[in-house]
Amino acid sequence: MASLELMTEEVQVWVASLDVTDERYATLARVLPSEEKERAASLTPIAARRFVVARGILRTLLSGFTGTAAAKLRFRYGNSGKPFLVDGDHINFNITHSADLGLFAFAPDRPVGVDVENERPVRRLLDVAQRFMSDDELRALVNTAPDERDAAFLRSWVVREARLKAEGKGVWSGSEHTNPRPNLTHKLFTPRTGYIAAVAAEDSDWRLYTCAMKD
């Protein structure tokens, strides 16, 4: 990939389809190290293919930003599994996917988190909300019209997950009612029709740029 550039006070989110041709899949798979291929092998066929494609795209983009060959990039992992580059303190990144859509967020000067969900009916919505959301969030959800409740829940969910991921946490780790730090800010956006996404980063002096990645 050609050289890519990140500016300070900027968060870039790349949007890419995980549904690729076999030829594209083979190209992306070649840049994965053995441990990532082994991880893919432990997944179901659909999940494995999407994992390979997502990790291949992530490595391709990071190669463009860092100038290091995609196959030579090395990751370390936080307590909740968030990847970081070894010797890559100048670039922060996060990855998420839902169905066949992947989002890849990058920032040069602050931690970043991103989350996406495809719009759909949410099973046991209020039970999940009671388990994970604050009292104020739950109250707002209950007061939402039933036909708008799924969308409202997913908006709250992606914001909460993006903010936690910016801290290197996950909604499923630690306390279910863990609240993200107050100095985080977030932006909601629609990466593709039928999807809702949020990106979060420290402080409020950053701009969001979304970039569509060609298949």
C-alpha positions as CSV (number, residue, x, y, z in Angstrom):
1,M,0.0,0.0,0.0
2,A,1.1,3.6,-0.7
3,S,2.4,5.7,2.2
4,L,-0.3,7.0,4.5
5,E,-0.2,10.0,6.8
6,L,-1.8,10.8,10.1
7,M,-2.0,14.4,11.4
8,T,-2.1,15.4,15.1
9,E,-5.5,16.1,16.5
10,E,-6.9,13.7,13.9
11,V,-8.7,10.3,14.1
12,Q,-8.9,8.3,10.9
13,V,-11.4,5.5,10.6
14,W,-11.1,3.2,7.5
15,V,-14.2,1.4,6.4
16,A,-13.7,-1.9,4.6
17,S,-15.8,-4.9,3.5
18,L,-14.7,-8.2,5.0
19,D,-16.5,-10.0,2.1
20,V,-13.6,-10.3,-0.4
21,T,-12.7,-12.5,-3.4
22,D,-10.6,-15.6,-2.9
23,E,-7.7,-13.9,-4.6
24,R,-7.9,-10.9,-2.2
25,Y,-8.2,-13.3,0.7
26,A,-5.1,-15.2,-0.3
27,T,-3.1,-11.9,-0.6
28,L,-4.2,-10.8,2.9
29,A,-3.6,-14.2,4.5
30,R,0.0,-14.2,3.3
31,V,0.9,-11.2,5.6
32,L,-0.3,-13.0,8.8
33,P,2.2,-14.6,11.1
34,S,1.8,-18.2,12.2
35,E,0.2,-17.3,15.6
36,E,-2.6,-15.3,13.9
37,K,-3.2,-18.2,11.4
38,E,-3.4,-20.6,14.3
39,R,-5.9,-18.4,16.0
40,A,-8.0,-18.3,12.8
41,A,-7.9,-22.1,12.6
42,S,-9.6,-22.3,16.0
43,L,-12.6,-20.4,14.8
44,T,-15.7,-21.4,12.7
45,P,-15.1,-21.1,9.0
46,I,-17.0,-17.8,8.5
47,A,-15.4,-16.2,11.6
48,A,-12.0,-17.5,10.6
49,R,-12.3,-15.9,7.1
50,R,-13.4,-12.6,8.5
51,F,-10.6,-12.7,11.1
52,V,-8.0,-13.3,8.4
53,V,-9.3,-10.5,6.2
54,A,-9.6,-8.0,9.1
55,R,-6.1,-8.8,10.4
56,G,-4.7,-8.6,6.9
57,I,-6.3,-5.2,6.3
58,L,-5.1,-3.9,9.6
59,R,-1.5,-5.0,8.8
60,T,-1.8,-3.4,5.4
61,L,-3.0,-0.1,6.8
62,L,-0.4,-0.1,9.6
63,S,2.3,-0.8,7.0
64,G,1.2,2.3,5.1
65,F,1.4,4.4,8.2
66,T,4.7,3.0,9.5
67,G,6.6,2.0,6.4
68,T,7.2,-1.4,7.9
69,A,6.3,-4.5,5.8
70,A,2.9,-5.8,6.9
71,A,4.2,-9.3,7.6
72,K,7.0,-7.9,9.9
73,L,4.7,-5.9,12.2
74,R,4.6,-7.3,15.7
75,F,1.7,-6.9,18.2
76,R,1.5,-7.0,21.9
77,Y,-1.8,-7.2,23.7
78,G,-3.5,-5.4,26.7
79,N,-5.4,-7.2,29.5
80,S,-8.6,-7.1,27.4
81,G,-6.9,-8.3,24.2
82,K,-6.5,-4.9,22.5
83,P,-3.5,-5.0,20.2
84,F,-0.6,-2.5,20.2
85,L,2.4,-2.3,18.0
86,V,5.7,-3.3,19.5
87,D,8.0,-0.3,19.1
88,G,5.0,1.7,17.7
89,D,4.2,4.3,20.3
90,H,3.7,6.9,17.6
91,I,0.5,5.3,16.4
92,N,-2.6,4.2,18.3
93,F,-5.2,2.0,16.6
94,N,-8.3,-0.1,17.2
95,I,-10.4,-2.5,15.1
96,T,-14.0,-3.7,15.2
97,H,-16.3,-5.5,12.9
98,S,-20.0,-6.5,12.6
99,A,-21.3,-8.9,10.1
100,D,-19.2,-8.3,6.9
101,L,-18.1,-4.7,7.7
102,G,-14.8,-3.8,9.4
103,L,-13.7,-0.5,10.9
104,F,-10.1,0.4,11.6
105,A,-9.3,3.5,13.7
106,F,-6.0,5.3,13.9
107,A,-4.6,8.3,15.8
108,P,-1.1,9.5,16.2
109,D,-1.3,11.3,19.6
110,R,-4.0,9.6,21.8
111,P,-5.6,6.2,22.6
112,V,-8.6,5.5,20.3
113,G,-11.5,3.0,20.4
114,V,-14.1,2.1,17.8
115,D,-17.2,0.0,17.6
116,V,-19.8,-0.9,15.0
117,E,-23.1,-2.8,15.0
118,N,-25.4,-3.8,12.1
119,E,-28.9,-2.5,12.7
120,R,-31.1,-5.4,13.8
121,P,-33.6,-6.4,16.5
122,V,-31.8,-7.0,19.8
123,R,-32.8,-10.1,21.7
124,R,-33.7,-9.5,25.4
125,L,-32.9,-5.9,25.0
126,L,-34.0,-4.6,28.4
127,D,-32.3,-7.5,30.2
128,V,-29.0,-6.7,28.5
129,A,-29.5,-3.0,29.2
130,Q,-30.1,-3.6,32.9
131,R,-26.9,-5.6,33.1
132,F,-24.6,-3.1,31.3
133,M,-26.1,0.3,31.2
134,S,-26.2,3.1,33.8
135,D,-29.5,4.0,35.5
136,D,-29.8,7.1,33.3
137,E,-29.1,5.2,30.1
138,L,-31.7,2.5,31.1
139,R,-34.3,5.1,32.0
140,A,-33.8,6.8,28.6
141,L,-34.2,3.5,26.9
142,V,-37.4,2.6,28.7
143,N,-38.8,5.9,27.8
144,T,-38.0,5.4,24.1
145,A,-40.9,4.4,21.8
146,P,-40.8,0.6,21.3
147,D,-40.3,0.8,17.6
148,E,-37.2,3.0,18.1
149,R,-35.8,1.1,21.0
150,D,-33.5,-1.2,19.1
151,A,-31.8,1.7,17.3
152,A,-31.5,3.6,20.6
153,F,-29.9,0.6,22.3
154,L,-27.4,0.1,19.6
155,R,-26.4,3.7,19.6
156,S,-25.8,3.6,23.4
157,W,-24.0,0.3,23.0
158,V,-21.4,1.4,20.3
159,V,-20.7,4.6,22.3
160,R,-20.1,2.7,25.5
161,E,-17.9,0.0,23.8
162,A,-15.9,2.6,21.8
163,R,-15.2,4.6,25.0
164,L,-14.2,1.5,26.9
165,K,-11.9,0.3,24.1
166,A,-10.2,3.7,24.0
167,E,-9.1,2.8,27.6
168,G,-8.0,-0.6,26.6
169,K,-11.0,-2.3,28.2
170,G,-14.0,-4.2,26.9
171,V,-17.6,-4.2,28.0
172,W,-17.3,-7.9,28.9
173,S,-14.2,-7.4,31.1
174,G,-14.2,-6.4,34.8
175,S,-17.3,-4.9,36.3
176,E,-20.3,-4.9,34.0
177,H,-21.1,-1.4,35.0
178,T,-17.6,0.0,34.5
179,N,-17.8,3.6,33.4
180,P,-15.3,5.1,31.0
181,R,-13.1,8.0,32.0
182,P,-14.9,11.4,31.7
183,N,-12.1,13.0,29.6
184,L,-13.0,10.8,26.6
185,T,-15.2,12.2,23.8
186,H,-16.9,10.3,21.1
187,K,-18.6,10.7,17.7
188,L,-21.4,8.7,16.2
189,F,-21.5,8.1,12.5
190,T,-22.9,5.8,9.8
191,P,-20.1,3.9,8.0
192,R,-22.6,2.2,5.7
193,T,-26.4,2.0,5.3
194,G,-27.7,-0.4,7.9
195,Y,-24.8,0.1,10.4
196,I,-24.2,2.4,13.3
197,A,-20.7,3.2,14.7
198,A,-18.9,5.3,17.3
199,V,-15.3,6.3,17.7
200,A,-13.9,7.6,21.0
201,A,-10.6,9.3,21.9
202,E,-9.1,11.3,24.7
203,D,-10.0,15.0,25.0
204,S,-12.1,16.9,22.6
205,D,-9.6,18.6,20.2
206,W,-9.7,15.9,17.5
207,R,-11.4,15.7,14.1
208,L,-12.8,12.5,12.6
209,Y,-12.0,11.5,9.0
210,T,-13.6,8.4,7.5
211,C,-12.0,6.7,4.6
212,A,-13.5,4.0,2.4
213,M,-11.1,1.2,1.5
214,K,-11.3,-0.3,-1.9
215,D,-12.0,-4.0,-2.1
